[in-house]
């Protein structure tokens, strides 16, 4: 799925950059992309993927924490201190 999405994105970017269709077609593509991005199902999927990704990354960092270079471990520690464990601003937008 990732490769398909990458391919579709590449085709869309190539079309926009190389097309001679003019500003009208560009605006139509942009509005279509905005509609997709504002779709509640898409937003929920992105939100779920982000939460799951953070959870998996946290578990992985916990498992290999003693094998990480000091600079990486320090950065992870500082990020955890900046953001509380329960604090999560994903999905709290009023847009």
Z-matrix of the N, CA and C atoms (Angstrom, degrees):
N
C 1 1.448
C 2 1.526 1 109.94
N 3 1.329 2 115.97 1 -38.73
C 4 1.459 3 119.74 2 -178.48
C 5 1.523 4 110.86 3 -61.58
N 6 1.332 5 116.60 4 -41.61
C 7 1.455 6 120.20 5 -178.30
C 8 1.526 7 111.44 6 -69.71
N 9 1.319 8 115.99 7 -34.38
C 10 1.458 9 120.17 8 177.83
C 11 1.528 10 109.91 9 -65.84
N 12 1.328 11 115.91 10 -44.11
C 13 1.466 12 120.30 11 179.14
C 14 1.522 13 110.34 12 -64.22
N 15 1.323 14 117.20 13 -41.30
C 16 1.465 15 120.85 14 177.66
C 17 1.523 16 110.61 15 -61.98
N 18 1.319 17 116.84 16 -42.83
C 19 1.462 18 120.73 17 179.45
C 20 1.520 19 111.03 18 -63.47
N 21 1.320 20 116.81 19 -46.11
C 22 1.470 21 120.62 20 -179.23
C 23 1.522 22 110.27 21 -63.09
N 24 1.331 23 116.28 22 -41.49
C 25 1.463 24 120.02 23 177.96
C 26 1.520 25 110.56 24 -62.40
N 27 1.322 26 116.87 25 -42.79
C 28 1.465 27 121.01 26 178.48
C 29 1.516 28 112.33 27 -62.55
N 30 1.315 29 116.48 28 -41.40
C 31 1.468 30 120.28 29 178.24
C 32 1.528 31 109.96 30 -64.10
N 33 1.329 32 116.41 31 -44.08
C 34 1.468 33 119.60 32 -179.22
C 35 1.528 34 111.15 33 -64.05
N 36 1.331 35 117.58 34 -43.99
C 37 1.458 36 120.61 35 179.37
C 38 1.523 37 110.13 36 -65.12
N 39 1.328 38 116.69 37 -43.02
C 40 1.462 39 119.98 38 178.28
C 41 1.513 40 112.39 39 -61.77
N 42 1.320 41 116.04 40 -39.85
C 43 1.458 42 119.46 41 179.20
C 44 1.529 43 110.81 42 -65.29
N 45 1.345 44 115.19 43 -45.64
C 46 1.464 45 118.86 44 -178.50
C 47 1.519 46 110.49 45 -62.65
N 48 1.339 47 116.62 46 -44.06
C 49 1.458 48 119.82 47 -177.27
C 50 1.530 49 112.54 48 -73.41
N 51 1.317 50 116.97 49 -31.06
C 52 1.460 51 118.96 50 -174.84
C 53 1.517 52 115.25 51 -104.44
N 54 1.296 53 117.43 52 -6.30
C 55 1.461 54 120.02 53 -174.61
C 56 1.522 55 111.50 54 -74.29
N 57 1.287 56 113.66 55 150.75
C 58 1.464 57 119.92 56 174.91
C 59 1.526 58 109.66 57 -109.05
N 60 1.329 59 115.34 58 20.67
C 61 1.457 60 120.09 59 -176.70
C 62 1.520 61 112.40 60 -74.50
N 63 1.301 62 116.78 61 -18.16
C 64 1.452 63 119.22 62 176.50
C 65 1.506 64 113.92 63 94.23
N 66 1.303 65 113.85 64 -177.20
C 67 1.459 66 122.03 65 -174.67
C 68 1.526 67 112.32 66 -65.30
N 69 1.326 68 117.90 67 -33.66
C 70 1.458 69 120.74 68 -177.46
C 71 1.524 70 111.05 69 -62.37
N 72 1.321 71 116.42 70 -45.45
C 73 1.467 72 120.14 71 -179.87
C 74 1.533 73 110.75 72 -66.61
N 75 1.318 74 116.15 73 -38.78
C 76 1.469 75 120.21 74 177.06
C 77 1.525 76 110.11 75 -60.47
N 78 1.322 77 117.28 76 -45.48
C 79 1.463 78 120.97 77 179.65
C 80 1.524 79 111.14 78 -63.68
N 81 1.326 80 117.54 79 -38.65
C 82 1.466 81 120.83 80 178.52
C 83 1.525 82 110.38 81 -63.91
N 84 1.325 83 117.36 82 -43.10
C 85 1.461 84 121.05 83 177.69
C 86 1.526 85 111.26 84 -64.38
N 87 1.322 86 116.33 85 -41.16
C 88 1.455 87 120.65 86 -179.95
C 89 1.525 88 110.87 87 -64.26
N 90 1.325 89 117.41 88 -43.24
C 91 1.462 90 121.01 89 178.54
C 92 1.527 91 110.93 90 -64.74
N 93 1.318 92 116.78 91 -38.29
C 94 1.465 93 120.44 92 177.09
C 95 1.518 94 111.47 93 -63.70
N 96 1.320 95 116.75 94 -42.36
C 97 1.467 96 121.10 95 178.20
C 98 1.525 97 110.43 96 -65.02
N 99 1.326 98 117.42 97 -38.57
C 100 1.462 99 120.54 98 177.64
C 101 1.520 100 111.31 99 -64.94
N 102 1.339 101 116.92 100 -39.81
C 103 1.467 102 120.14 101 178.29
C 104 1.526 103 110.45 102 -61.99
N 105 1.326 104 116.42 103 -41.95
C 106 1.460 105 119.83 104 179.06
C 107 1.529 106 109.95 105 -65.45
N 108 1.324 107 117.13 106 -44.51
C 109 1.458 108 121.10 107 -177.71
C 110 1.529 109 111.76 108 -66.35
N 111 1.327 110 117.88 109 -28.55
C 112 1.458 111 121.03 110 -178.65
C 113 1.526 112 112.92 111 -91.90
N 114 1.314 113 117.06 112 -2.21
C 115 1.456 114 121.64 113 178.52
C 116 1.532 115 109.00 114 -65.10
N 117 1.334 116 118.08 115 127.71
C 118 1.470 117 120.27 116 -178.02
C 119 1.531 118 113.19 117 -57.98
N 120 1.314 119 118.27 118 -36.17
C 121 1.461 120 120.15 119 179.57
C 122 1.526 121 110.99 120 -65.43
N 123 1.324 122 116.52 121 -40.94
C 124 1.459 123 120.70 122 178.41
C 125 1.519 124 110.03 123 -66.50
N 126 1.313 125 116.79 124 -44.61
C 127 1.469 126 120.66 125 -179.88
C 128 1.524 127 111.37 126 -62.05
N 129 1.337 128 117.09 127 -41.62
C 130 1.462 129 120.11 128 178.64
C 131 1.518 130 111.21 129 -65.02
N 132 1.321 131 117.25 130 -39.52
C 133 1.458 132 120.93 131 179.10
C 134 1.520 133 110.76 132 -65.02
N 135 1.313 134 117.06 133 -44.02
C 136 1.465 135 121.15 134 178.73
C 137 1.530 136 109.99 135 -63.82
N 138 1.302 137 116.29 136 -42.17
C 139 1.464 138 120.87 137 179.75
C 140 1.531 139 110.85 138 -62.72
N 141 1.330 140 116.65 139 -45.19
C 142 1.461 141 121.06 140 178.97
C 143 1.523 142 111.16 141 -63.04
N 144 1.331 143 116.53 142 -42.55
C 145 1.461 144 120.30 143 179.00
C 146 1.526 145 111.07 144 -62.89
N 147 1.318 146 117.47 145 -39.46
C 148 1.465 147 120.78 146 179.36
C 149 1.524 148 111.26 147 -65.98
N 150 1.324 149 116.97 148 -43.73
C 151 1.463 150 120.45 149 179.49
C 152 1.523 151 110.07 150 -64.05
N 153 1.328 152 117.14 151 -45.31
C 154 1.457 153 120.71 152 179.26
C 155 1.521 154 111.23 153 -64.27
N 156 1.306 155 117.27 154 -39.67
C 157 1.457 156 120.96 155 178.74
C 158 1.515 157 112.17 156 -63.36
N 159 1.339 158 116.15 157 -42.32
C 160 1.464 159 119.02 158 177.24
C 161 1.515 160 111.45 159 -64.56
N 162 1.338 161 117.27 160 -39.42
C 163 1.465 162 120.60 161 179.52
C 164 1.526 163 110.80 162 -64.75
N 165 1.320 164 116.74 163 -44.31
C 166 1.470 165 120.89 164 -179.96
C 167 1.521 166 110.27 165 -66.11
N 168 1.314 167 117.24 166 -42.26
C 169 1.471 168 120.41 167 178.66
C 170 1.525 169 110.85 168 -63.61
N 171 1.324 170 117.27 169 -39.16
C 172 1.458 171 120.75 170 177.87
C 173 1.517 172 112.12 171 -64.03
N 174 1.338 173 116.28 172 -42.54
C 175 1.467 174 120.10 173 177.91
C 176 1.529 175 110.66 174 -64.91
N 177 1.331 176 116.13 175 -42.53
C 178 1.460 177 119.45 176 -179.74
C 179 1.522 178 111.02 177 -64.56
N 180 1.306 179 117.44 178 -41.08
C 181 1.466 180 120.78 179 178.79
C 182 1.522 181 109.90 180 -66.09
N 183 1.319 182 117.79 181 -34.81
C 184 1.458 183 121.03 182 177.92
C 185 1.516 184 111.97 183 -67.37
N 186 1.315 185 116.62 184 -37.63
C 187 1.466 186 120.90 185 -178.32
C 188 1.524 187 112.45 186 -73.46
N 189 1.321 188 116.16 187 -37.37
C 190 1.470 189 118.33 188 -176.42
C 191 1.520 190 111.89 189 -110.11
N 192 1.326 191 116.54 190 16.76
C 193 1.452 192 121.38 191 -176.09
C 194 1.509 193 114.34 192 -55.79
N 195 1.350 194 117.54 193 -37.85
C 196 1.452 195 119.79 194 -178.70
C 197 1.532 196 112.46 195 -74.86
N 198 1.318 197 117.23 196 -14.70
C 199 1.464 198 120.91 197 179.76
C 200 1.528 199 113.01 198 -99.14
N 201 1.321 200 116.89 199 -2.86
C 202 1.460 201 120.46 200 179.64
C 203 1.526 202 110.51 201 -78.03
N 204 1.333 203 116.99 202 149.11
C 205 1.464 204 118.79 203 173.70
C 206 1.530 205 110.12 204 -61.30
N 207 1.300 206 115.91 205 153.31
C 208 1.463 207 120.85 206 -176.90
C 209 1.511 208 113.56 207 -57.44
N 210 1.333 209 117.17 208 -38.04
C 211 1.462 210 119.73 209 -178.50
C 212 1.527 211 111.34 210 -66.43
N 213 1.335 212 116.82 211 -38.36
C 214 1.465 213 120.35 212 179.68
C 215 1.527 214 109.98 213 -70.51
N 216 1.323 215 116.92 214 -44.39
C 217 1.460 216 120.52 215 179.23
C 218 1.531 217 110.45 216 -61.84
N 219 1.329 218 116.93 217 -39.62
C 220 1.459 219 120.41 218 177.28
C 221 1.513 220 112.45 219 -63.79
N 222 1.315 221 116.05 220 -39.81
C 223 1.470 222 120.41 221 178.98
C 224 1.530 223 111.04 222 -65.51
N 225 1.315 224 116.73 223 -41.87
C 226 1.467 225 120.72 224 178.72
C 227 1.522 226 109.47 225 -63.00
N 228 1.339 227 116.64 226 -43.81
C 229 1.463 228 120.76 227 178.61
C 230 1.522 229 111.37 228 -60.15
N 231 1.333 230 116.76 229 -44.36
C 232 1.465 231 119.44 230 -178.42
C 233 1.526 232 111.37 231 -67.05
N 234 1.321 233 117.73 232 -36.71
C 235 1.467 234 120.20 233 177.05
C 236 1.518 235 111.10 234 -65.72
N 237 1.320 236 116.94 235 -39.75
C 238 1.463 237 119.87 236 178.63
C 239 1.520 238 111.18 237 -66.69
N 240 1.325 239 117.50 238 -35.09
C 241 1.459 240 120.81 239 178.67
C 242 1.523 241 111.46 240 -70.59
N 243 1.329 242 116.87 241 -37.14
C 244 1.465 243 120.87 242 179.75
C 245 1.515 244 111.26 243 -66.47
N 246 1.301 245 116.81 244 -39.88
C 247 1.466 246 122.22 245 -176.46
C 248 1.515 247 107.29 246 -112.96
N 249 1.319 248 116.02 247 124.52
C 250 1.456 249 120.34 248 179.35
C 251 1.514 250 110.62 249 -63.05
N 252 1.303 251 117.43 250 159.72
C 253 1.463 252 121.81 251 -177.29
C 254 1.522 253 111.76 252 -63.96
N 255 1.338 254 117.29 253 -35.74
C 256 1.463 255 120.61 254 -177.92
C 257 1.521 256 113.06 255 -91.96
N 258 1.313 257 117.57 256 -9.39
C 259 1.450 258 121.22 257 -176.15
C 260 1.522 259 110.05 258 -76.86
N 261 1.320 260 115.61 259 127.14
C 262 1.457 261 120.89 260 -178.92
C 263 1.521 262 107.86 261 -149.59
N 264 1.325 263 117.68 262 112.32
C 265 1.452 264 120.38 263 -176.59
C 266 1.525 265 112.95 264 -93.56
N 267 1.313 266 118.17 265 6.17
C 268 1.462 267 120.04 266 177.59
C 269 1.510 268 109.41 267 -73.76
N 270 1.310 269 115.98 268 132.88
C 271 1.454 270 120.40 269 176.22
C 272 1.507 271 113.96 270 83.11
N 273 1.327 272 117.99 271 7.67
C 274 1.457 273 119.50 272 -179.08
C 275 1.524 274 111.59 273 -103.42
N 276 1.309 275 117.15 274 9.84
C 277 1.456 276 120.98 275 -178.78
C 278 1.514 277 109.90 276 -72.94
N 279 1.295 278 116.12 277 146.61
C 280 1.462 279 121.52 278 178.32
C 281 1.513 280 112.03 279 -93.81
N 282 1.321 281 117.60 280 11.33
C 283 1.461 282 119.87 281 -178.68
C 284 1.487 283 111.23 282 -86.42
